[in-house]
Amino acid sequence: MGKAAAAGGDGPAGPGGGGGARGLSSLLSAVPCLSCHTEAPAMSALPPRPPLASTSPPPATPELAPTEAQPAVAEDGRGGSPYILKGWLLKWTNYLKGYQRRWFVLSNGLLSYYRNQGEMAYNCRATINLSTAHFDREDSCNILLFYGGRTYHLKAGSEVERQQWLGALELERAKAVRMMKALAGNRELQSVLTGDDSGDEDVPTHSDRSELQNTLSILSDKLDNLGTCNDLISKHGAALQRSLSELESLKIPVESGEKLKAVNERATLFRITSNAMINACQDFLGLAEIHSRKWQRALQYEQEQRIRLEETIEQLAKQHNSLERACRGAPTNPKSDSFPQGVKGDLSDEDEDTEYFDAMEDSSFITVITDPKDNSRSAEGENEAGPVDDWNAEDHVFGSAARILGMPPKVKRRTRIPDKPNYNINLWSIMKNCIGKELSKIPMPVNFNEPLSMLQRLTEDLEYHELLDKAVRCENSTEQMCFVAAFSVSSYSTTVNRIAKPFNPMLGETFELDQMEEMGFRSLCEQVSHHPPAAAHHVFSKNGWTLWQEITISSKFRGKYLSIMPLGAIHLEFQASGNHYIWRKSTSTVHNIIVGKLWIDQTGDIEIINHKTKDKCLLKFTPYSYFSKEYTRKVTGVVTDSKEKAHYVLSGSWDEKMECAKIVQSSHSSPSTEGKQKMVYQTLPAKLLWKKYPLPENAENMYYFSELALILNEPEEGVAPTDSRWRPDQRLMENGQWDEANSEKQRLEEKQRMIRRKRLELSSHEHLEEGKEEDLYKPMWFEKKMDPLTGEEAYIYKGGYWEAKEEQNWSMCPDIF
């Protein structure tokens, strides 16, 4: 303001500089009384004012009624408040969806928006209080709205429509500001000015309060300057009107010169005063905007911190409540021979050797570990698994989880593959066109793959096949169920660092793993369908078990994460006992697809059922949670018999180990505040079922492959020409030739499409229905049959492969590579 009004006033008028006050004093000393004819200062004494750093235009003040915005606000017909202004605007959502059409409604100082008009009755997306909002103009059609630490990017259909919305927004904002001032009152205003805070919040520091007082003092001075300039404009404006009236009443031409000179002087003074008024407004608004944004950011940060603190406290309160309920409801076991058997309930004195472990918050049971000597009598004859004393003794089933070595292999297997090359790739340029598509239909480069096919990854489930060999030797079905459950969990241990995608197999592609002499089993996989992608798997072991499955991978890319949902049942049958187990895989989720470090998590439940004895095991995979007290990748489960009596408790993590503990006593805990009860299982110390093998040396440079994964793609003579080991693009990628592998991958995919077109042309079905394409293709080694246990159709091994391998007769195999 001072630079506009005072000659040579080039000092800054920032906070604490005092330039505004000195400029106004210079103006008052230079402006004469309008009743006399003193010479006015020359216009050259007013240097041009440089623009402010901020480009935001000042919002309209309540006293100024913008005439251009009036058409956008219609009266309600009764002379009351403005009628609701509503219409469509484009709102920026995110980089994935861009601008989206939203229905906006402006009324009573509030701006609300909805997904559509029909949503107004029940769901509002957001409501913005215009009293604390700020507007800005980005270009001819865009509107920037700042509120609560967030920036809303809006776009109107035209410049005229944008001006209508801006005018209406400024009017409603002025109205909202007046309402806020009326409600606040003098008491709250005085509290802000003095820094008084009678609440329980933290008291501001001395430096913060000093800065606030200084800023408020400067803003108060600027406001006084605005009032002075307003008085001057009113005074000079009235004088100018009188001069104009006198000019109109002149009749003598001689007097015209003097009157015109007076009018010119008064017009000049009015222009000087108006410029000073405008400059003062700009100074005030600039300072207010700078400090307002600073305070808004500080307030937003404090609000976020408070929300996080409240969430943490709430979580701690829930955990504390859960621990209290567990302690009240868990049975105790004092070391006293006079204590009768089978008595359950709370005791005043707890055994020091008894440990209590609360299960996860949403679990339905609590585990209590006790001394086996004190429970040998109470549990004798009650547990199907046998006497409790046997649990402490070393047996032929439970014991060391070390690798069981078979016969030495005929051929020495490889222990490493070429190191993974370090290629840079723009992930977003590929992923942005893949939102919502089926993963198997996305043309992905090999940069996101690992040099193994999906059939080979399926064979990796046999990494810990010795668990099934141990299960064969179990004496009862519930004990056997523990090893089957551990085997089902062990298949996920190789996925913790394996976030790369395996190659999608070609239709008719196979993979065999013949370990009959070394490990006692042989495995065969075949890709039996391409749309949807499905693979059939059959494993036979000479140790007394057979496993078969058909897996269809359903995967969706959701922008931030990738969900992989295996569909299909897994069958396991033991020849000696006839026990037939069936289960399905859980859901795998790959997080941070676009930004951040990739990591994988397993979620959901796995229910294993023995269809002969009706025994069950329900495994729960605990999803990762930042506020969870549990360790990550946790898995828990309970083994029950046909009468739903619990025999074993399973616990561990899907990437490290699994343990089981025999249950000697079970009871219900005391009801919680919600009226719910948990099962309390009193168990013996846990025994190790399975533990993950350490990865080979330099595994981080070999795609984190295990020892079994390293040999899966090793070249082997005598396998079928459709075996994954012969796939050229996969072999090139393993050798580090990724560019050649991408070219070869495109060639194979185009060849597969051409074969499919020929198959459709040769088919007698002129109008093929969707989902019936698999009827045109018959797999080589598997056939579709009805599963009597699940009631679903599944591909079952029909035989002939190992005989053909022995004869080396592969004439029936198609040319797919």
N, C-alpha and C positions, 0 to 999 in steps of 0.2 A: 504493500500500500504506500509506504513511504517513497519507494522508487518511482511511483507513478505521480506523486503529488509534489515532491520537493525537488527543486533544481539541484542537480548534482548529487542527489541522494542515492548512492550506489552501494550502501551497506546492506548486508543481509538482514532479512526480516524473519529469521528462523526463531525457534524457541529460545528464549533467553537473550536474544540479540537486541530487542527493544527497537528494531527498525520500524515496526508498525506504529508505535507511539510517537517516535520522532517525526515520521512522515505526516501523521495527522496533525501534529503541532505546527509543522511548516505550512500545511494547508490552511489551518485556521488563521495563521498570521498573514498569509498571502491573500486571503479572500476578504474584500472590503465589505462595508455595510452596503446593502443593496439600495438603501434610500438615497445615497450620494452617488456621485459620478467619478469615483476615484479610478485611476487607470488600472486595468486588469493586467496581470502578468502575461508576458508573451507566451504563445503556444509552444515556441521552440524550447522553453524551459522544461517542458515535460518530455523526458526521454521515453522511447517506446518500452513497454514492460515485456520482459522475456516470459515465455510460457512456463507454467509450472511443470515439474517433472512428471506429475501424474497426468494421465490422459483421460481420466474419468471425468465426465461432465458433472457439474454440481446438480444434485436433485432439486426439484422444484420445492420452494418453500411454501408453507401453508397459506401465506398471504397472497401468493401469486396464483391466479386461476388460469392455467394454460388453456388457451382457446382451441389449440390444435387437438387436444386430447378429448374435448367434449363429445365429438361424435362417437367415441368408443364407449361412453358411459351413458346409458339411457336412463331417464328417470322412471320411477315405478308408477307414475301416473297420479300419485297422491302428494307430490311435493316433498317426499321424504328422502331417505338415503338413496344413493345410486343403486340401480338394479344390477343383478349379477351379470358380469361379463364372462362369457364362456365361449370356448372354441378349441379347435385343433392347433397344436404346436408340435414341432419336432424337438425331441429332447435327446441329448447325447447320453447313452447308457454306458458303453464300454467299447474297447477296441475290437471285440469280437462281433458285436451287433451294430455298432455305430449309432446313427440317429434312429429313434423309434417314435412313432406317432402316439401322442398322448392327449387326453382330453383335460383341458385346464379350466378351472372355475375361480373367478376373482370375486370376493364378497367380504365386506366388513373387515377390511384390512388383512385378510388371509388369502393366500394363493394356494389352492389345492389342485392336485392332478390325479388322474385315474387312467387305467389302461384303455377304457372305452366308456361310453355314456352309460351303458347298463351296469357298470361297476359302481356308480355313484351311490347306490342304495345300500351297499354293504361293505365296500372295501376301498379305502382311500390310500393311495400309494405314499403320499407325503403331504404335509401342510406347512406352509412357510409363513411366519409372522412378519409382515412387511415393516413393522416398526423397527426391527433390527436388521433389515436386509439392505443391500446396496445394489445398484444397477450400473451397467456399463454397456456401451455399444461396441460390438466387435467389428461388424461390417454392415453392409446395406440391409441384411435380413436377420442378423444374429443379435441375441440379447444375452448378456452375462449377468447372472444373479448370484450374489455372494450372501450366504446365510449359514450361520452356525459352523464356520470353519470349512464349509463345502462350497464348491462353485458349480452352479447349474448352467449348462450351455443350452440355450433355447434358440430355435430358428423359426421365424414366421414365413408365411408363403410369399409375402411381398413387402416392399418398403412401407407402403401405406398401412398394411396390417400391423407391421412392427411398431409404427408410430402410434397407432391406436392402443396397442397393448402398453407401450411405454407411458403414454399419457395417463391411462387408467391406473397403472401401477404407481405412478408418482402421486396421483390424487389420493389413492387408497393408503399409500405410505404416510402422507401428511396427516390423513385422518387418524391412522393408527398411532402416530407419534403423539398427537394431541390427546388421544384417549389414554395412552400410557402415562403422560405427564399428569393428567387429572387424577389417575388412580394412585400414582406414586406418592404424591403429597410432599409437604415440606419436611416431614420427619425423615423419610427415607433419603431425600436429597441431602439433608444435613449430615446424615450418617455416612454417605459417600464422600462428602467434602472433608469431613474430619477424620475419615479412616476408622471410625468407631465400629467395632464388631463385637456384639454381645453373645454370639453363638459359640459353639464348641470348635469351630474351625481354627486353623493355625493363624496366629497373628502376623500380619505382614512385617517384614523387617524395616529398619529405619530408612535404609536407602530406597526401598520400594515406596514407602509412604512419602519421602521427600520428593521423589520423582513425580508421584501422583499429585502432590500439592503444587509443585512447580508447573506441571502441565495444565492443571485446572486453573491456576492463576493466569497463565498466558491465554488460555481459551476465554477466560472471563474478560480480560482486557480487550481481546479481539471482539467480543460481543458488545462491549461498551463502545468501541470504535464504530461498530455497525449502527448502534443507536444514534451516535452523534452524526454520522453521515446521513442517516435517515432524516434527522431533524433539518440538516442543511439542505437536503434535496427538497424537502417540503417548503422551506423558507424561500429558496431561490426559485422554485417552481411557481410559487404564488406571485413573487415579484415579476417573473417573466410573463405571467398571465396579465398582470396589471399593465405592463409596458405594451403588450400586444393590444390591449383594449384602448390604451391611449393612442396608439398608432392608427387604429381604425377610425378614431374620432377627429383626426387631423384634417384641416381644410386649407391651411396655409402652407404652400410648398416650402417656404423658408425654414419652417420649424421641422420639416421632415428629416433633414440631415442630422440634427441633434438627437431626435427621437430614435432614428435608425441606429445611430451610434450607441445609444444607451441599450437598445434591444440587443445589439451585437455583443456588447460587453456582458450583459446578463446571460445571454446564451453561452458565451465562453465560460463564464463562471459555473453555469449549470453543467456544462460538459465536463469541466475539471472535477466538480463534485461527484458527478455520476461515475467517472473513471475511478476516483478514489473509493467510491462505494463498491464498485465491482471488484477492485483489487483487494479491498478488505474482506469481501465475501470469499474470494478465492483463497486468501491466506487462511482464513478461519476453516473453510471446508477442507483445504489441503492438510492442515494440522489435525483436524478431527478425523479425517480418513486414515491418515498414517497411524495415529494412536489407536483408532478404533480397530483396525486390522490386527495390530499388535496385541491388544487386549482380547480380541476374539480368539486369536491363536492360543494365547495363554489360557483362556477360559476353556477352550475345546480340549486342550491337553489335560487340564485339571479334571474335566468331566470324564475323559477316557480313563485316567488314572483311578478315579473314583469307581467307575464301573468295573474295572479289572479287580480292584480291591474288594468290592462287594461280591463279585463272583468267587474270588478266592476264599473269602470268609464264609460264604454260603457252602462251598465245597468242604471246607474244614468242619463246619457245623454238621454236615451230613455224615462225614466220616466219624466224627466224635459220637454222634447219636448211634451210628452203626456199632461202634466199639462198645458203647454202653449196653446196647441190646444183646450183643454177643456175650459179654461178661455176665449179664443177668441170666441169659438162657442157656449157657454152656454147662453141662454136667461136670462135676469135679470128681477126683478120685484120691481121697486121702489114704495114706499108708496106714491102714488099721485093719486088723483081722476081725474086729468086732463089727465092722461095717457090713451089713447084709448084702447079698448079691442082688443085682438087678435094680437097686434103688436109684432113682434118677431125681435130679433137682438141684437147687442151689445150696451151697454150703458156706458157712461163715469163714472157714479157714481153707485156703487153697494149698495144694501140694506145690512145693517149690520146684519139683522136677517136671511138673506138668506144663506143657507149652500150649498156648492158645494162638491160633492163626485165624484171623477174620478173613473170610472170602471177599471177593470183589463186591462192590456195592449192589449190583443187580443180580448177584448169585442167589440161588435158593438154598444153599447149605453152608454150614460152617464146619471146619475140620479141627478136631482136638487130638493131639498126639499124646499118648500115655505110655507108661512103662509096660511092656508085654508081660512081665512077671506078675504084676498086680491084676491083670485082666485075664490070666490064663484060666482061672476057675470060672469066672463069670461068662466067658465066651465059649467055654467047652461045650461042644455038642450043639451050639447054636448056629455056627457058620458052616455053610456047605463046603467051603474051601478046605476044611480040615482043622485039626487042633491048632491053637494059637502057638504052641511051642514049636511047631514045625516052621513057623514063619521066621524064627530067629536062626534056625539051622540052615546051613548051606545046602541048597538042593540042586538038582540037575537042570532046572529051568531058569529060575531067577539067579542072577549072579553078575559076572562081569559083562559089560557091554562092549568089550573089545571085539575087533573084527575076527570072524571065524574064517580061518584059512582053509580052502579046499585043496584039491590036488594041484600041483604046480602046473602052469599052463604049458601047452606044447610050444607055443610061439611067444617070445618075449614081447610084451605089449609096450607101447610107447608111453612115456611119462611127461611129455611136453609137446606143444604145438608152437608154430611161429607166433611171436608177440603181436599183439593187436596194434595196427598202425594208428597214428595220431592224425586223423583227418578232421578239419573244421568244416562245419556245415551249418547253414542257417535253418534252425529248427522251425521258426515261425513261418518262413516262406513255404514250407511244406505242409505244416499242420493247419494253417488257416483255411485251407480248402477241404479239410477232412472232418469238420464239425458235424456230428450226428450220423456219420456214415458207418457202415459195418467195416470193422477193421480188415477183414479178409478181402474186401473189395477196394482197398486203397492201394494205389501203386506206390509202395514205399521203396526207397533205395536200400541197398544192403547196409548202409551206414547205421541203420537202426536195428540191424539183425545181429545174431551170433551165428557162427558157422555150424549150426545144427538144425535139423528139421523138427517139426512138431512131433513126428513119429519117434525121433530119437529122444526128445524131451519126455515123451510118454514112457519110453523104456527106462528113463532115469528113476521112475518110481520104484524100481527094483534095487536101488542102491543099498537098501538095508533088508534084503530078502532073507537074511539069517533070522530075522524076527519071526518069520513064518515057519522056518525050520524049528525054532524053539517052540512055537505054538503047537506044532505036531506032537511034541512030547508032553504037553500039559495033560494033567489027570482029569480035569473037569472043565466044563464049557465056560464058566465065568473067568477062570484063570486064563483060558485061551483067548477070551475076549480082550483081556488087557494087552496082549501082544498084537492082536489084530488092530486095536485102537492105536497103539504106538506106531505100527506100520503105516496106518493111514495118515498120521501126523508127520512121520519122517519124510514123506514125499515132498513136503514144503520146505525142508531145510536147505535145499539147493537154490531156492528162489530169493533168499534174503539179499544177495548182491547181484542176482541175475535179472537185471531190469531190461535187457535187450530182448527183442522179439525173435522167436525162431522162424525159420523159413516155412511158409505155407506149402504143404506137400502137393505135388501134382496128383491128379486123379489117377489111381492105379499104382502110385508109388508105394513101395514096401520098405521095411527095415527088419532085419533079423539080428538077434544076438544069441549065439549058440555058446552057452557056458555049461553044457551038460557035464563035461568031464571036470572042469575046474570048480564050478559052483553048484552043479547039480540041476540046472534049469536051462530051458531054451525058450526064447521069446520071439514072437512074430507080430508085426504091425502092418496094416494096409490102409491107405486112404480110400474109403469106400464111397465117399460123396464129396462133391465140390461146392454145391449150393443147396443146402448149407454145408460147410466143411465138417466132415465127420471121419473119424479114424476108429478102426476096430483093432483090438489088442488081445492076444491070447498067449498065456504063459503056462508051461507044464514043468513041474519039478518032480524029479525021481524021489525026492524026500517025502512025498505024500500030499501035495497040495496042487491045486490048479486055480489060476486067476484069469478072468476075462472081463473085458469092458468095451463099451462103445462110447466115445467121448465126442461131443459136439461143442465147439468153443463159440460162445456168443460174447462179443466184446463191443463196447461202445466208447467212443471218445467224447468226453463231456467238456472239453476246453481246459479244465484245470487238472483232471485226473482221467485215468483209463480204467474201466471196469472190465474184468475178465471173468465170465461166468461159465464154468464147465457144466455141460448138461449130459446126463446119462448115468446109468448105474454101474457100479463096480461089484463084480461077483468074486467070491473066494470060497472054495470048497476043499474040505479035508477028506481024503478018501477013506481013511480008517474009521473016523467017527461019523462021517456023513454030515458034519456041521457045515451049513451053507450061510455065509455072511454076505450082506448087501449093504452098501453105503454110497453116498454121493459126495462129490468134492465141494469145498466151500468157495466163496468168491474172493478173487484176488484183485487188489486195487493198486494201481501205480499212480503215485501222487507227484505234483510239481512237473507236469508235462511241459509247460511253457516256460515258467520261471522257477529257479531254485534247483536244489539237488534232488534228483530222482530217488524215490524210496518206495518200497512195496510193503503192503500190509494184507493180512488175511483176516477176513471177518465172516461171521455167520456161524451156523451150527452144523455139525455132522452127526447124524443118527445111524449107528451101526446096529443091524438086527440079525440075530441068528434065527433063521426061519425054521430050524429043526427044534431047538429048545425054547425059542421065544425070548432068549436073553437079549438085553438092549444095553447100549452105551451111548449116552448123549454127550458129545464133546462141544464145548463152547469156546470159540476163538474171540478173545477180548480185543475189540478195536483200540487203536492208539488214541489216547486222550491226554492233552497237555496237563489237565488238572487231576488225572487219575493217580491214586497212590500205588497202584499195582505196577509191577515191572512190565516192560513192553513185551509184545508177542506172546502173551500168556494164553495157555490152554488148560482148561479144567474139565473134568467129566466124572461120571458115576456109572459103575457097572451094576445092573440090576438083573434079577432072574425073571422068570415068567410070572411070578407072584409079586413083582415089583419090590422085592426085598433087596436092599443095597448090599453089595459084597465088597466092592473096591472103590477107592477114590483115586482118580488120576489127576496129575498136575504136572506142569512143566511149561516149556515154551517150544513153539514149532520150529525154532531155528537152533536149538541147543540140545535139549534132552526131555525125556518124559519119565516120570516116576509113578509108582502105584503103592497104595497103602491099604492093608486089609482092615475092613470095618469090623469092630468087635461089639459095638453098641451104637444104637441110634435113638434119637429122641427129638422132640419139638422144642424150639426155643420159646421164650415168653413172647406174647404178642407185642408187636411194635405199636407205635402211636397210630399207624394206619390200620391196625388190626391184622397185620400179616404175620405169619410164622415162618421161620426157617428151620430146615432140618439140621440137626447137630450130629455129626458123625464122630464117634470116638474110635480112633484108629491106632494101629501099631506104627512104628517108624517105617517110613517109605523105603522102597527098594527101587533101584535103577532098572528101568526097562530098556531104554535106548539113549544113546548119546551120540552126537554128531561127530563124524570123523574130521580131523583137521584137513584143511585144503592143502594141495601140493605147494611146493615152493614156487614162488613167482606167479601165483595164481591170479594176482591183480592184473597182470599183463597178458593173461590167457583167458580172458572173459570170466574169471572166477570159476573155472571148470573144476569139478571134483575128479578123483582118479577114474571113476567110471565114465564120466563125460569125456575125458581126454581120449578114450579108446573107441568111443562110439562111431566117430567118423574116420577111423583109421582104415586105410584100404585093405581089403580082404578078398582073396581069390575064392571063387566058387559060389559067391552069392548071386542072387537073381539080377538080371540086367535092369530091373526096376528098383533096385535097392538105393537108398539115399546116399550111400557112399559113392555112387556113380554120378551124382548130380553135379554138373559142371560149374554152375554159378556158386554153389556152396563150397566146392573145392577151391575155386579161385579166391573166394573171400578168405578162406582159412590160410591160404598162402600169401595173403596181404595184397592181392591184385584187385582192389575194390572197383576201379573203373571198368576193368574187363568183366568183373562179376556183375555189375549193373547192366552192361550190354547183354550179357548172356542171360540174365534174369528176364529182361524184356523179350528176348527171343523165345525163351521157354514159355512165357505167358501167352505170347501171340500164337505159338504152335498149339498150345492147349485150347485156345479159342477156336482155331481152325478145325481141330479134331472134333470139338463140340458141335460146330456148325455142320460138319459132314455127318455126324451122328444124327442130328436132327433131320437133315435132308433125307437120309436113308430110312428114317423111321416111318412107319405106316401111320403114326399119329399126326394128322395134318394140323390139328388144333390142340397143341400141348397145353394142358392146364398148369398153372403155377404150382410149384411144389411137387410135380410128378416127373421131373427130369431124371430122378434117380431110377425110375422104372426102365429107362432106356439103357442104362449101364448096369452090367452085372459084374461085381467084384470077382477077382480071380480065386481067392482063397477063403472068402467068407460068404455066407448066405444069410438072408434075413429070415428070422423065425420069431414066433411069438414067445415071449418070456412068461411062463406060467406064474412066476412069483410076483413080478411087477406089473403084469398086464400090458406091457409095452413091446413093440416090435424092436428087435435088436439084431445086429449082425453077429453070427456065431461062426467060429472056425469050423470049416467042413473037411479039413484034412487035405493031404496031397503035397504040401509044400516041401516037407523034409524028405519025402520020397523022391520028389523031382530034383532036389538038391543032391541027393545021393547018386541019382542017375545022371545028373548034370543035363537034364532035359528041360530047357527053358523056351521051347518053341512056342508055347502058348502065351508067353508074356508079350504085352504090347510095347511098341517103341515110343516111349514118352520123353526121352532125353535127346 
